[in-house]
Amino acid sequence: MLLGYIVGFIIILQVYTFEIFKKNPLIKVLSLLLGSFVFYALLYNVTYNSDWDAYYNKYYQIAENSDILFNIISSFYLARGSDYSNVYHFHIVLIGIGFFYFASRFSYSGILTIISIYLLFQLVAVSNQIRYFVAFPLFLIAAYNLIVRQNKFFFFLWGILSVSSHLGIILMYPFIYFYYKISSEQYFKKLILYSLVFAGSTYLIYAAFLIYVNFLHFSAYFDQSWLSSFSGGLLNSTIWILWLVYIFLKNKRLSVSHSKALETDIKYQFLYKLSLYTVIFFPASLILQILCHRYMIASLIVWIIFIIYSLQYESSLLKRLGAISIFIGLVVVTFIYQYILPRILIGNADFEPIEQIFELFYSNTFFYKFP
């Protein structure tokens, strides 16, 4: 518990420090270096996680795996007599490069904050789901190249690579259609409407075709192990809806005094609309929790970047510090909701998410040296 308080204090201190002195070149370099250290120290030297055995089997049975990029990487290392740990290391390197590149397009000084808070809630997911978390930053880079840089060549290049890493990332690509076709004023309302349509379709497909669905990765989304009660799904997803509501209200408040500047800031619009896009998965995630984990919670990094990027539109240092305090409060509430409240409700000290985090630490040779 004491360690948790120390880590929390350090994160809060560095959020304020790196934001207040963000224009200092030394702060930018320090943020990038420390962010890289945190990411790779926590993930690179992991030697076991809850999905390790499944990936180990995929590594030696390439023909049975449908992800092209994983097959290519696995074939490369198999031909050299390497074990699965080398494949894991390579994926972690790719994930880190992808996230750091994307985050740096919006804030160098905020990289340490972005990575620290993201891994606070996504450490286990990133380590376990290496194929998807290679695909996800590749999608972010692809969308960034199309919308912000307006470079179709790199959009298609990174887009193809993202889909080749994990077919499930396809469900993120309708965002591009919504970005161009729905006005900013109607964006959130239309997404809520589409989310109900998506949920209705998902429930109907599940009810009618569960026995017959067996198409690549998408069959996993209808597996019984991912189904939950409505109340369980609501408990899992509610805190993340709070983040989206906060982002929506923050944009609404800033638009009062900076409407023209926000409309012409394509980076701001890109982050804002990409953040809200994930609400489309909320109703369906009440019964299929994998939708919440893969698309809503995974997008937390985009939400954090948006919140940090939007601080430049706070009109004074005092307002910026106030906005940072609200942001930190949201992080603290989320931490309590995710890690402390369930233990109180369940009444079990062996709470699975915490156990999985400790499993990563104990298997990480950066922290524990094994003979």
N, C-alpha and C positions, 0 to 999 in steps of 0.2 A: 504493500500500500504506500509506504514511504517513497519507494522508487517511482510510483505513479505520480505522486505529488511533485517530485523533483523534475520528472520529464515534463509534466504539465507546466510548471513554472518556467522551465527553459524555453518551451515552445511559445508561451505567452510573451516572454521577454524578447525573444528574437523577432516575433511578429511586429511588435512596436518599433524595435530598433531598426530593422531592415526597411520598414516603411518610412520612418521619419528621415532616415539618411539615405533614401533610395537613389538620390542623384549622385552620390559619391561613387566614383569608378571602383574604388577599393571594395565597397559594399557589394557591388554587382559581381565582382570576381569572387569575393568571399562567399556570397550566396550560392554561386554556381559550384564552387569547390566543395562547400559543406553539404549542399544538396546531393552532389554526386557521391560523397562519402557516406551519407546516411542511406541512400538508396542501395548502393552496392554492398555496404557493410551488413545491411539487414537481409539482403536477398542472394548475393552472388555465391557465398560459401555454404548455403544450405545443402545438406546431404540427405535429407528425408522430409517429406510432407505427406499429407493424407492422400494425395493423388500420385505419389511417386511410383508405386507398384503398377498402376494402370499405364502410366507413361513408359515405364520400363518395358512392359509387354508390347506396347505400340512400337517402341523403338526396334524390337526384334521381330515384329510382324508388320512390316511396312505395307505389304500388299493389302492388309485389312484396314488400313487407315486412309481416309478420304481427303485429308488435308495435304495439298500438293507441297506447300512450302516446308512443312514438317517432314514430309517424305524426302525431299531434296537434302535438307540438313542432316537427317538421319543417315541417308545413304552415304553422304560425305564422311561422316564420322565412323560409320560401320566399316567402310572400305579401309580405314586407317587403324582398325582394331580398337577404337575407343569405346568406353562404356557410356551409359546414358547420361552420367553427370556432365560430360562435355556438351551434350545437346542442351541440357538445362542451362548451363553457364552461357552458352551462345544466345539462347532465347532471352535470358535476363539482360545481357548486354544490349540486344536489339530493343527490348522494352524500354530500358533506361534511355538509350539514345533517342528513341521516338518521343518519349514524354518530355525529355529535356529540350529537344529541338522545338516541339510545339509550345511548351511553356515560355521559352525564351523569345518567341515571336511577340509576346505581349508584356513580359516583365522579366528582366534578369535579376533584379534585386529581390523579387518575390519567389524565386525558384526554391529556396530552402523552405519557406513557409508552405508553398504548394505541395512539395514532396512530403514534408513531415506530416502535414494534416492528412494528406491522401493515404499515406501508408498507415496512419493511426487507425484507419477504418478498412483499408484494403490490402494490408500486408499479406494475409493468408490467401486471399483471392488471387493476387498477382503471382504468388509463388506456386499456387496449385494449377491455375488455368493459363499456362504459358502460351499456348497457341492463340487463345482469344486475346490475351493481353499483348501479343505482338500485332494482331489484327486491329485492335482498337486504336492505338496511337497512329498506325498507318492510315486508318480511316480519317482520323482528325487532321493529319497532314494533307491527305488527299482533298478533303473538304476545304481546308484553309487555302490550298493552292487554287482551287476553282473559284471560290467566292471572294477571297481577299486579294490574292495575287492575280486572279483571272488567267490562270495558266492551265489550259485544258490538257496539255501533254502530261504534265506532272500529276494532274488529277487522275488521269487514266492509269499512269504508271503506278502510283501509290495505291490507287483503288484496286487494281488487279492484284497487287501484292497482298493487300489486306484480305481480300476474299480468298486468296489462295492459302492464307494462314488459318482462316476459320470462316466457314460459310455462314455462321450465325451473325456475322457482322452486317450481312445484307439488310437486316431490319433497321439499321441506322441510316441507310442511304435515302429513304423517302424524305429525310430532313431537307435534302437539297431541293426537292420539288416544293415542299412547304415554304422554304425560305424565299423562293422566287415568286410563288403564286399567291401567298397570303399576305395581306398588308399588315404592317406593324400594329395597327389599331385593332384588327380582328384576330391577330395571331393566337393569343392565348385562348380565346373563346372557341375558335375553330379547332384548335388542338384538343380541347376538352370534348368537343363533339366527335372528332375522329377517334378519340380514345374509347368512347362508348361503342362506336362502330367496330373498332378493333377488338374490344372485349367481347362484344356479342358474337363476332365471327369466331373468335378463339373458343368461346364456350360451346358454340354449335359444332365446330370441327371436333372438339374433344368428345362431345356427347355422341356424335354420329359416326366418327371414323377412328376412334381410339384403337380399335382392334386391328385396323388395316393400315394405319399410318406407320410407315417404315422407310422414310426417305432420308438418307444421309443423317446429318446432325439433327434435323428438325424432329425426328422421332423422340429424341431425348427430352424435348420440351413437353411431351405429353406422357412421360413416364410416371408411373404411380408414385415413385419416390419423391417427385417434385410437387405433387399435389398437396394442398394444405386446406384446412378449414378456412372459412371466410374470416373468422376472428383472428386466426393465426396469420393469415396474409395481411390483414389490416394492421396488426401489431408490427409486422416486419416492414411495412411500407410507409407507415404514417410519418415517421420522423423525416423521411426524405421528401415527402410532399411539403413539409414545413420549410425545407430549404428552397423549394421551387416557389412557394408563396412569398418567401422573403425576397427572392430575386425579382419576382414580379412587382412587389410593392416598392422595392428599392428603385427599379427602373421608373415606376410611376412617379415617385418622389423627385428623382433627378430630372425627369422630363419637364417638370413645372418650370424650372429655371434654366435648363440647358437643352430644350427640345431640338433646336436647329443643329447644335453641335453634335448631339447624339444621333440624329438622323443621318448626318454626313460622315460619322465615324463608322466606317465599315467593319473595323475590328470589334467595336462595341456591339454592333448589331449582330455580327456573326456569333459572338460568345453568348449574347442574350438569347437569341433565337435557338441556338444549339442547346443551351441549358434547358429552356422550356420544352423543347421537343420531346424530352424523355417523359413528360407527363402522359404521353400517349400510351405508355405501357402500364400506367398505374392501375386502372380498373381490372385489366386482365391479370395483373400480378397478384391480385387478391386470391386467386386460385392457383396460379402458376408462379411460384415465387422465383423461379429462375429468371423470369422477365425482369423482376426488380433487381436481382443481383447482376445480371449481365448488362442491362441497359440503363437502369436508373443509378444504382450505386457506382457502377463503373464510370459513369459520367461525372462523378463528384469532382474529378480533377478540373473539368470544364467550369463547374460552378465556382470552385475556389478561384480559378484564374479570372473569371468574370468579376467576382467580388473585389479582388485586388486591383484589377484593371480599372474598375469603376471609381476607385478612390480618387483618381485624378479630377473627377468632377465635383468633389466636395469643395465648397468655396473657401474654406479656411482650415488651418491646422487643427483647430478645436473640433470642427465637424468631422475631419478625417479621423481624429482620435476617437471620437464618439462612434463613428461607423466601424472602426476597428474593434472597439469594445463590444459592440453588438455582434459582430462576426465571431469574436472569441467566445462570447456567451452562447452562440448557436453551436459552436464546436463542443463546448463543455456540456451543454444539454444533450447533444447527440452522443457524446461519450458515456454519459450517465445512462441514457436510454438504451444504448447498445450493450454495454458491458456490466453495469451495476444493477439496473432495474430488473433485468431478467433473473439475475441470481437471487434477488430479494423475492421475486414472485415465485420462482421455481423452488427456492430454498435448498439449492444444491451447490456446494462449493466447486464441484467439478463441472462448471459450465463449459459446454463444448467449444465455443469460439475462443475463449481464453485458453483452454487446453491446447487448441491448435496453434495459438501464438507461442505458447511455451514449447510446444513440440518443435517449431521452427528454430527457436533460440537454442534449444538443447542440441539440435542437429547442425547448428551453424558453427563451423570450425573457426570463424573469426572470433567467436566468443568462448567456445569450448574446444580445446585441443584434445583430439582423441589419439591414442597410440596406434 
